[in-house]
Each structure stands twice: as C-alpha cells, then as structure tokens.
Amino acid sequence: MSVYRHRNSPYWQFDFQRGGYRFSGSTAVPVGRPKAEARAAEAQEIEAAERLVREIRDAGRKPLTLGAACDRWWDEVGQHLAEHKTVSTALEFLKAQIGADRPLHALTDDDVLRAIAARRRHVKPAGRDDKGKQLYREISARTVNNTVPILLRRVVRRARDLWDAVVIREPKWGQLLLDETRRRTPEITIEQEEAIDAAERSDYRDIRHFATITGLRLREALLRWADVDFEAGVVHIVAKGGEPRTVPLSRTAYAILWRQRGRHDEWVFTFVAARTKIDPRTRREYIRGQRYPITAAGLTSNRKRHWPVKARWHDLRHTAARRTLRTTGNLKIVQRMLGHSDIKTTADVYADVLIDDVRAAMNATETAVESRKKALNRADKSAKSLSTRGKRK
C-alpha cells in the first residue's frame, strides 16, 4: 500500500504502479480520518487500475512518449499554424523540460507546474535604452499559458482521441493555468490614423485602410484576385483555424479593391520597389520601379519603419471592431464581422466599448428613482394636508 499525506491537500493520497503504468491521486478521505479508511479507498483504486490495464492490453494499445506525441502533433497540426515558429520552439522546450521519453500516461500536474515555472523565467526583447543596450522584459502569463499547459493539452487530447494512445489521467489543466491580466484592447485613434497616413508609403496605405474597415488579420488581408467577388460585393478568405469566411465589402472597401485592378495578375495589394536589391531572407530579387505583391514580412517592416505611433497590425482589427460596436451598439454584428465562433469571445474583449450604454442606463435609473422620490413626497404632503384639515374641522 502507498497511502501518504501531502502538505497541500486535506486528503490522503495514493500512488502506485500496475502493469508499468503509474496511478496517483486523492482517496477523498480526510487526513483526520483513520488511515485504514484511506487504504480501503486505495484498494478500490487498485482494483480499477488492474481492470484498466487488462483492457489496455486486450485492445493492443501501447504507451506513447511525450516526444513522439509532440513530433506527430507538429506534423499533423503545428507546422500548418500561422504561429508555427512559436509552436515549434514551445514543443522543443516541453520535450527538453519534461523529458521526451516521459510516457503520456505518466504526465503529472507537477510536471506541468515545473514546466510553467521554468517558462516564466524566460524573457523577450523590449527595445533598447539610450545607449543602445538591448532591454528585456518577462513574458506574459498569457504567453506562458499558450506555450505550456494549453499546448500540452492539445497534444495530449489529440493523442487520446485520435491516436488511441493510453492517457489514464490528464493533468488538471484548468487549475494549472496562470491568471492573465486583462487589459483594454488598444484602438488607433483618428488623429493617430492621420499621422500614419502622412508618414506611410502610399503603396501600403490602401491595405491598411482596408484592414481597418474589415477587421481582417494581417495574413487574411493578403488577398488574391481569386478571393474577390465584385459582383456579390464580398471577399472569400480562410480565417484562423482553417475556417472559410465570406466578408462583405463596404462602399469604401469595395473602392479600395477596385483601385488595385490591373496592377498584378494574382495578388490584390502590391508595392513598387524603391530600389534594386536582393532580400537576404527570401533571396528574392526586387528591381527598382517594378511592382511586387505585399507580403506579411513587408507589412511588418513597413509598420516598424514608417508608423509614427506605437501600434501593432492587430490593433487595426481592434479598431475596426470598436468603431463598429460604438456606432451600432450591436455585439452580434461585431461577432460576425470578426468571425468569432462564440459571442462570449467578442463580449470579453470589447464589452468596455458599451460603456455609454451603461452610463445611459445608470442615468435612466437615477431619473426613475428621482421621479419616484418626488411622487412619494407629493403623496406625503397631500396626506399631511388632509390630516391638518380634519383637525381644523
């Protein structure tokens, strides 16, 4: 028997192995109760574990290591994601931190907690000081969650559900997530937009205006002519997660696309090369005066060089959403505009935009309360007046 106390739990714990698999957890027996009761509870866990091991062997299922699971998940899912570089680095970190040879069925809460603690010590560049020295800052709790517990959960559940891997007990993912600081979503003001207009190259201005109107993400805005349907007034894109979407065009968005016609056979948004060069990253040659498709790297480079305000491309999406919500007050419309599958996501991010509605409701409540008070005062005065007249008679 292997019943023991844990300093962080009010219950007796069990930890044993059967058939090469480790089983651990709480007996649900308070430590104030006799240990014999905990041992009886453990005996039931052992009986269930032995039955599970027999079922696994009869079905011919085999243990899967964390390293093998991460590699297969990368081949099937990770490499196809827009954030594939970040995902690749995170998977290698998990394999190194927890151990590539660790069986998935042996993955514990403590393994995940240790990986989280190690990840929290990582930093990222945060600009340079006045002397040009590189500065760093801690990565956010959101980044830690996305690259450790959430990523691990995706790997483990795909292995369990699709690969028939043995996963006896998953870590308690919800309890392992770090609390994330909620910040107001940034918005580019009209004044900032005008400043960018004045400083930015005209080649890149149209695609930025288009994204500010439609709320498309950076890569979604890199349209091909095959995606554009002028007759229906829509564009067809493949959104985040591989979901196909049809995005309606406003009058201004339609006009922006119409201006791009005849500039390139395949791509909608293009730029004119300012000088002849060979891109050191892609080895692509650019000839001065000729037109080329705008790329994701080009948009990022243009933003860093020419935007006079501190903002991200994704802030254009927030700007589109906040302006539309402020104008319409309709959260459902903004959900459909952004392509959110769940309106809760839209509400969580943009609920603060509806502050004017809350203020109006508060003002209406105050008016109603004041009216009620005045009515009660008039009734009270009337009652007193009648009482005085009765006494005089």
N, C-alpha and C positions, 0 to 999 in steps of 0.2 A: 504494500500500500504506500501511497506517496501523497498523503494529505498534509498540507502545511499552511501556515499563516503568511499573509502578505501585508506589509505595513500600510499599503494604500487601499486595502479592501476590508470591509467589515465581515467578510465571509471566509470560511475555509476554502482553500484552493486545492485542485488536484492536478497532477502532472505525471503521465505515464506513457509508455510506448507499447504498441501491439503491431506485430507484422511489419516492423520498420517504419510505422507512422507514429507521430507524436500527437498526443491528445492532452490538452490542458484547458483550464478554465475554473469557474466558480462552482462550488457544490450547492450554493444558495442556502447553506446552513450557517447562521451567525456564529462568530467565534465564541460568543458567550455560551453556546450550547455544547454539550459533550462531544468530544472528538469522535466517539463511536458513531454518532449520527452522521457526521461528515464522511466517515469511512463507508457507511451503508449507502450514502448517496454516490460515493465514488464507485462502489461495486456496480451500481446501475449504469454508470457511465462506461465502465469497463465492458460490461455485457453488451451495451450498444456499440461500443468501438469494435469489439470482436466480430459482431454481426456485420458491421460496415466493411471491415477488412475482408471478410469472406465474400461479400457481394462484389467488392472491387476486383478480387482475384478471379471470381467466376466470370465476370464481364470482360476479363482480359485487359483491364485498364492499367496504365503504367504511370509512375510518378514523372512529373515534368519539372526540370530545374528552372530557376528564375532566368538564367542566362539564355536557355533555349526558348523560353516563353517570350522574353524581350526581343530576341532576334526574329522570331516568327511574327510577332506583332508589328515590328518595324517593316518587314517585308510586305505584310498584308495591309497595314493601315498607316503607320507612321511616316513612311517615305512619301506618301501621297498628300500629306497635310501641308497647308501653306506655311506653317511654323515648323517644317521638318528639321531645320538645323537645330533649333532649340530642343526639339524632341529627341533627336539623335544624341545630343550632349547629355540630356537628362537620363536617357536609358543607360548610357555608359556609366554615369555617376551611380545609378542604382545598382548595377551589376558589381561595380567596384566596392561600394559601401556595404551592401548586404551580403554579397557573395554570389557569383554566377552559378556556383554549384549548389546553392541552397534550394532544396525542393520547395515547390509552391505550397505543398500541404504543410510544410514546417514553418511557413512565414508567420511571424507573431506580431502583436502590437508593439512589442519592444523593438523589433527590427525596424519597423516603420518610424517609431519615435526617435530612434538613434539616427536614422537617415534624415529625418526632419531637422534634428539638432545640428547635424553636420552641414546641411544645406543652408541653414540660417546664418552660418558663418561666412557664406560667400558674399562677395561684393560685386558691384558693377561700376563702370566709369561714370563720373559725374562732372565732366568738364575739366577745366584747368584753372589754376589760380593766376594771379597777376604776373607771376614769374614763369608761367608756362608749365608748372608741375602738374602732373595728372592727379586728379582728385577722384575719390571713390565713395560710394555710399552702399549701405546694406540693401540687399534685395528685399522686395516687399513680401508680406505674408501671402499675398495672392500668388506671387511667383513661386514661393515655396510649396503652396498647396497644389498648384498646377503641375509642378515637376516632380513631386514626391507622392503624396497619398492619392491624388486624383489620377495621375498617370499609372501608378501601380494598380489601382482599382480597375482601370480599363484593361490592363494586361491580364490580371487575374480572372476577371469575369469573362473575357473572351476565351481564355483557356478553359474555363469551367463550362461555358455554354456551347462553344463551337468545336473545341478540340477534344472534348471528353476527358480532360485532364482531371487528376484527383485533387480536389480542393476540399478538405474536410471542414475547416473553419476559417472563414475570412476574417481579417483584422476588422476592428470596429471603426470603419472609415469615418463615419460622421463625428465620432468623438476625437479623432486624430487631427481633424482639420484645424488650422490656426484661425483665430479671429481676424477678419480682414477689416481694415479701416475704410469706412465708406466716405468717399469724397464727392463733392459736387461735380457733375460731369462738365468738362470745360466747353466753352462756346466762343467762337470767334465773333467779335462784335462788328458792327457795320464800319466803325472807324478803323479797326484792325484790317478788315477786308479791303478797304480803300487804300490803306498803306501797302498791303501786299500787291494790289493792282498796280500801284505806282512803281514798285520796285521789281516786280517779277517780269520775266520774259513773256512776250505776248504768246509765244508758242505753247506755253504751259498754262496760260490763263483760262483758256476755254475748258480744259479738262477739270480744272479746279472749280470753276463755276458750275460745271455740270454735276460734279460730285456734291457740291454744296446744296444743289437743288434736289437731287435724287436720293442723297444719303448713301450712295454706293461706297463700299470699301475700296481700298486702293487697287487691288488686283481686279475687282469687279468692274472698275471704271475703264480698264484697258480693253475696250470693245473692238470687235471685228465687225466688218460690214455685214457679215452673215448674221450677226446678232440683232441688227436694226431692222425694224419693220415700219417704214414711214407711213404706209397705208393705214395700219392699225394704230399708229402713234405709240409704239411700245418698243422696248428692247428686251431681249431674252438673255439671261445670264445663268451661270451656275454659281450659286451662292455658297457660303461657308457650309461645310458638311456635305457638299456634293448635291445640294438641293437645287433643282431648276426653278427659276423665278421669272415672272413676266413683270417688268417695271414700266408703268405708264409714263409718258412724257408730258410735261407741262409745255406751254407755248414757248417759253424761253429755252427749255432743254431741247425741244424739237428744233428750234432755230440754231442752237449751238451745233447740233449734229449736221444740220443741213449745210452749214458753212464748211464743213470738213470734206464735202464731196469732191472727188477728182484729185485729191492730194495723195492718196495711196490706194493700191488695189485691194489690200486685205485689211489693214488696220485703220481705225477711225481717227484717233488722235496721233498727230505726228509733230516733229520739230525740224527746223532747218539747222544743220550743223554749222556752228560758228567758225570752226577751224578744222583743218585736216589732222586726223590723229588716229591712233590705234588704241582701243580700250584695253588697258592692261589686265582687266579681269576676264573679259569675254574674248579678247583678241580680235574683235570686230573692228573693221576699218571704217572711219567716217570721213567723208570728203566735204570740204567747205562748200556751202551753198546748196547741198543736196538735202532732200527730205528723208527722214527715217522715223520709224514707229517709236513712240514714247514707251519706255519700259518702267517697271517698278523701281529699279535702281535709279533710273533717271529722275523719277518723281522725287525720290528721297534726296538725291543730290541737289536738285533744284530747290527743294524746301530748305535745306540746310544753308545753301549759298545765298538765296535771294529773299527768303521771307524775313522781313524786319521784325516779326513778332515771334515769341516763343510758343510754338504750337506744333501739333502732330497732324499728319494727314487724317487720322481717325477723328480728330476734332471737327473736321468738316461734316462727318456723319452725325456727330452730336449736335452740331449747329443746325443742320437740316431738320433733325428731329425736334429740337427745342423750339425752333421758329414755327414749325408746323403745329406743334402742340399748343404753343402760345396763341396762335391765330385761331385754331379750330376748337381747342379745348377737348378734342376727341382722341382719347388714348388708343381706341381701336384702330383709327386711321393710321396713327403713327406706328402701331404694331405691324400693320400690313405694309406700310411704306418701308420699314426696316427689314421686314421678312422674319421677325421673331416668331417662333413656333408657339410660344407661350406668352400671353399678355402680361403675366407676372414679371417677366424679364423687363418688358417695357416700363411697367409701373415702378419697379425697383430702381431703375436708372433715371427716369425722368419725372417722378412724382413731384419733385420740388418745383417743376415748371408751373404746376397748377396752384401756386401759392396765392395768386389773385382770386381764384375761385374760393379758396379757404377764407381769405380776407373778406370777400363779399358775403360768404355765409355767416361769418362772425358778426359783420355789420348788420346783417338782416336779423340775426339773433338778438343783438343789442337793441335794435329798433323795436322788435316784438316785445322784449322784456320791458322797455321803457313805456310802450303803449299799455301793457298790462298793468304796470305800476300806476300810470295816470288814471286808468279806468278804475282801479281799486281805490285810489284817493278820491275820485269823484263820487264813488259809491259811499265811501266813508263819510264824506262831507254831507251828502244828501241824507244819510241816516241820522247824523248829528242834528241837522236842521229840522227834521221831522220830530226828533226827540225833544228839541227845545220848544217847538210849537205846542206839543202836547202838554208840556209842563205849564206853559202860559195859560192855556185853557183851564 
